Amino acid sequence: MFDNIFLEALAAVVEEGSFDKAALKLNISQSAVSQRIRSFEEQLGRVLVVRKTPPEPTEDGRKLIKHLHTIKLLEHELKDSMGLNPKGEFVTLPVGVNADSLAYWFLDALEPFLKKHKVLLDIYVDDENQTHEMLRRGEVVGCISTGSKPVKGCRCDYLATFDYLCLSSPEYNDRWFRDGFNADAVALAPAAVFNRKDETQSRMLEKVFPGEIVRHPIFYVPSTESFADVLCRGLAYGMVPEFQAQPELDSGRLIEVVEEGRVPVSLYWHSWNVETKLLDLMRRELVDFFTKK
C-alpha cells in the first residue's frame, strides 16, 4: 500500500510547480516536503520527480499522481453511497480546457452537473492542441482536445466541430488587403495569434497558400476576451471561432477576410478509462450538451 502522505507531497510539488508552494499547500515546511519525496523514492527505489524549475514528474511519478486522483475520487463516491459524507465534502476534479471553450461553452455544459454534485473543478488552461499532454502526464482526469486518438488508458468522445474564421475590421481590410488577400499583403499585415502554441493561423495560411511559406508580423493576444477586441480596433486580423464572432459579424464590426481560409476544429473529450460515477456523469453532460443542440 502507498502512504497517502507521500502521494500528497508528490502531487503537491508537481501541481503547485515548486517545493515552496507545495509546503504552503500542505501546511508543512519545505524540508518536510523534500524529506517525504526522498523517503518515497528510497522506498520505491526510483526517481519520482526531476528537480528542475518547475519540478517535473517521471513516468513513475505520473502514474502515482494519477493513482492518487483515482483513489480520492473512488473514496468520495464510496463515502457518499454509504452515507459517510454527512458534511457534504467536495471532491476536486482537475481538467484541461482550451481558452475558447472555457470562455464560451464549457461551464454552460457542466453547470447542471456541478450544481447537482459535490464537485469542484481545478481548471488548467492550454491550447486545444496541447491539453492531452496534461492528461498523459496524469495532471488532469479529463481534457478538451483536438486529438481524436485516445491517450493510453483513457477514452475519447467526439463533442463538436467549429469553424474558425479569418476576420478583420472593415477599416483594417481596406488598409492591408485592398488588392486582395495575397502573399505580398499577408507578409506585411499584422496577424493576431493567441500564443506560440496556437496553430490556427498557420493552418489557415497553408490552406490559402498551399506549399508556400508565408512569414508575417504577429500580434500575440493570450486572452479570449481581448482577441476579438484587438481585431475590432483594427490592430490586426486573426482567426476566431464562428460562435464567438457572430455578434461582431452581425453588427458589421468584423468581416470575413478570406472565406476559403476557414479552418474546421473538431473537439473531443478525453478522460480516464476508470469506472467512476462522477467521471461518467461529467462525460455524458459534455457529450449530451452538443447532441441536444
C-alpha positions in Angstrom: 0.0 0.0 0.0 1.2 3.5 -0.8 1.2 6.0 2.0 -1.1 8.9 1.1 1.2 11.3 2.9 3.9 10.6 0.4 1.4 10.7 -2.5 0.0 14.0 -1.4 3.5 15.5 -1.2 4.4 14.2 -4.7 1.2 15.6 -6.2 1.5 19.0 -4.5 5.1 19.5 -5.8 4.1 18.8 -9.3 0.7 20.6 -9.3 2.0 23.7 -7.5 5.2 23.9 -9.5 7.7 24.2 -6.6 8.6 22.7 -3.3 7.9 26.1 -1.6 4.3 26.3 -2.8 3.8 22.6 -2.1 4.8 23.3 1.5 2.3 26.1 1.8 -0.5 23.9 0.4 0.3 21.1 2.8 1.0 23.4 5.7 4.4 21.9 6.4 8.0 23.0 5.9 9.8 22.8 2.6 12.3 20.5 4.2 9.5 18.2 5.2 8.1 18.1 1.7 11.6 17.2 0.4 12.1 14.6 3.0 8.7 12.9 2.1 9.6 12.8 -1.6 13.1 11.5 -0.8 11.7 8.8 1.5 9.1 7.8 -1.1 11.8 7.5 -3.8 14.0 5.4 -1.5 11.1 3.2 -0.5 10.3 2.5 -4.2 13.9 2.5 -5.4 13.3 5.0 -8.3 13.2 8.7 -9.0 9.7 10.3 -9.0 10.5 14.0 -9.6 13.1 15.6 -11.8 14.5 18.5 -9.7 14.1 21.4 -12.2 12.0 24.5 -12.5 9.2 23.7 -12.4 9.7 20.2 -11.0 8.6 17.5 -13.5 7.3 14.0 -12.6 9.0 11.0 -14.1 6.8 8.4 -15.8 6.5 6.6 -12.5 5.7 9.8 -10.7 2.9 10.5 -13.2 1.4 7.0 -12.6 1.4 7.7 -8.8 -0.3 11.1 -9.2 -3.0 9.5 -11.4 -3.4 6.8 -8.7 -3.9 9.4 -6.0 -6.6 11.3 -8.0 -8.3 7.9 -8.7 -8.4 6.7 -5.1 -9.7 10.2 -4.0 -12.5 10.0 -6.5 -13.4 6.4 -5.6 -13.3 7.1 -1.8 -15.5 10.2 -2.3 -18.1 8.1 -4.2 -17.9 5.3 -1.7 -18.5 7.6 1.3 -21.5 9.2 -0.5 -23.0 5.7 -1.3 -22.6 4.6 2.4 -23.9 7.9 3.9 -20.5 8.6 5.4 -20.2 12.1 3.9 -22.5 14.0 6.2 -20.7 17.3 5.8 -21.1 17.2 2.1 -17.4 17.4 1.4 -16.4 18.3 -2.2 -14.1 16.3 -4.4 -11.8 18.2 -6.8 -11.5 17.1 -10.4 -8.6 18.6 -12.3 -9.4 19.2 -16.0 -7.6 20.6 -19.0 -9.6 23.1 -21.2 -8.7 25.4 -24.1 -9.4 29.1 -23.5 -12.1 29.5 -26.2 -14.1 26.6 -24.8 -13.8 27.8 -21.2 -14.9 31.3 -22.2 -17.9 30.3 -24.3 -19.5 26.9 -23.6 -17.6 24.7 -21.1 -19.3 26.0 -17.9 -22.7 26.1 -19.6 -22.3 22.4 -20.4 -21.3 21.4 -16.9 -23.4 23.8 -14.9 -26.2 21.2 -14.2 -23.6 18.6 -13.2 -21.7 20.9 -10.9 -24.9 22.1 -9.2 -26.1 18.6 -8.6 -22.9 17.0 -7.3 -20.3 18.0 -4.7 -17.6 18.6 -7.3 -15.1 21.4 -7.6 -13.1 21.9 -10.8 -9.4 22.6 -10.9 -9.2 24.0 -14.4 -5.9 24.1 -16.3 -5.9 26.2 -19.5 -3.8 25.4 -22.5 -4.1 25.3 -26.3 -6.5 22.6 -27.5 -3.6 21.0 -29.3 -1.7 20.6 -26.0 -4.2 19.7 -23.3 -3.9 16.0 -24.0 -0.3 16.2 -22.7 -1.7 17.2 -19.3 -3.8 14.0 -19.4 -0.9 11.9 -20.5 1.1 13.2 -17.6 -1.6 12.4 -15.1 -2.2 16.0 -14.1 -5.9 16.1 -15.1 -8.7 13.5 -15.1 -10.1 14.8 -18.4 -9.4 17.4 -21.1 -10.8 19.1 -24.2 -8.5 18.3 -27.1 -8.4 18.3 -30.9 -6.8 14.9 -30.9 -9.1 12.1 -31.9 -6.8 9.3 -30.8 -7.3 8.2 -27.1 -4.3 8.6 -24.8 -3.2 5.2 -23.4 -5.5 4.2 -20.5 -8.2 6.8 -21.5 -11.3 7.0 -23.6 -12.2 9.6 -26.2 -15.6 11.1 -27.1 -16.4 13.4 -30.0 -18.0 16.7 -29.0 -18.4 19.1 -31.9 -16.7 20.8 -34.8 -16.4 24.6 -35.0 -15.3 26.8 -37.9 -12.6 29.3 -37.2 -13.0 32.3 -39.5 -10.3 34.7 -40.7 -11.6 38.2 -39.6 -10.7 41.8 -39.5 -12.4 45.2 -39.1 -13.6 46.8 -42.4 -11.0 49.6 -42.0 -8.2 47.1 -41.5 -9.2 45.1 -44.5 -9.3 48.3 -46.7 -5.8 49.3 -45.4 -4.0 46.0 -45.8 -6.0 43.8 -48.2 -7.3 46.4 -50.6 -5.8 44.4 -53.5 -6.9 41.1 -52.1 -5.6 38.5 -49.6 -2.3 37.8 -51.4 1.1 36.6 -50.1 2.7 40.1 -50.5 -0.1 41.7 -48.4 -0.1 39.0 -45.8 3.7 39.3 -45.4 3.2 42.9 -44.2 -0.1 42.8 -42.3 -0.1 42.1 -38.5 -1.9 38.9 -37.6 -3.3 38.3 -34.1 -2.3 34.9 -32.7 -3.4 33.6 -29.2 0.0 32.3 -28.2 3.0 30.5 -29.6 1.2 27.1 -29.4 -1.7 28.3 -31.5 -1.6 26.7 -34.9 -4.9 28.0 -36.3 -3.3 31.0 -38.2 -0.7 28.8 -39.8 -3.3 26.2 -40.8 -5.3 28.9 -42.5 -2.3 30.1 -44.4 -1.5 26.6 -45.5 -5.0 26.3 -46.9 -4.9 29.6 -48.8 -1.2 29.4 -49.9 -0.5 25.6 -50.3 3.2 24.7 -50.5 4.3 28.3 -49.6 6.0 29.6 -46.5 4.4 33.0 -45.6 6.1 35.0 -42.8 4.2 37.9 -41.3 4.1 40.2 -38.3 2.5 38.6 -35.2 0.4 40.4 -32.5 0.2 37.9 -29.6 -3.0 38.2 -27.6 -3.3 35.4 -25.0 -6.8 36.4 -23.9 -10.1 35.2 -25.5 -11.9 38.3 -24.4 -9.3 40.7 -25.8 -8.7 38.8 -29.0 -11.8 40.0 -30.9 -11.3 43.5 -29.4 -7.9 43.7 -31.0 -9.4 42.9 -34.3 -12.3 45.3 -33.9 -9.9 48.1 -33.1 -8.2 47.5 -36.5 -4.8 46.5 -34.9 -4.6 43.1 -36.6 -6.6 40.3 -38.3 -7.0 36.8 -37.0 -8.8 33.5 -36.6 -11.9 33.5 -34.4 -14.4 30.7 -33.8 -17.7 31.5 -35.6 -19.8 31.2 -32.4 -17.7 33.8 -30.7 -17.6 36.2 -33.7 -21.2 36.1 -34.7 -22.3 39.2 -32.8 -19.5 41.2 -34.3 -20.2 39.9 -37.7 -23.9 40.8 -37.4 -23.0 44.3 -36.3 -20.5 44.8 -39.1 -17.6 45.5 -36.7 -15.8 42.5 -38.2 -15.9 41.0 -41.7 -14.6 37.7 -43.1 -11.4 38.4 -44.9 -11.0 35.2 -46.9 -13.8 32.6 -46.9 -11.6 29.8 -48.2 -9.4 30.3 -45.2 -12.0 28.8 -42.8 -10.4 26.2 -40.5 -12.7 23.5 -39.0 -11.6 22.5 -35.5 -13.0 19.3 -34.0 -13.1 19.0 -30.2 -13.0 15.7 -28.2 -13.4 14.9 -24.5 -10.6 12.7 -23.3 -10.9 11.1 -19.8 -9.5 8.4 -17.7 -10.9 5.0 -18.5 -11.8 4.4 -14.9 -15.3 3.2 -13.8 -16.5 6.0 -11.6 -19.9 7.5 -11.4 -18.8 11.2 -11.4 -16.4 10.9 -14.4 -19.1 9.1 -16.4 -21.7 11.7 -15.5 -19.4 14.6 -16.4 -18.6 12.9 -19.7 -22.3 12.4 -20.5 -23.1 16.0 -19.7 -20.4 17.3 -22.2 -21.5 14.9 -25.0 -25.2 15.5 -24.4 -24.7 19.3 -24.4 -23.8 19.2 -28.1 -26.2 16.3 -29.0 -29.1 18.4 -27.9 -28.1 21.4 -29.9 
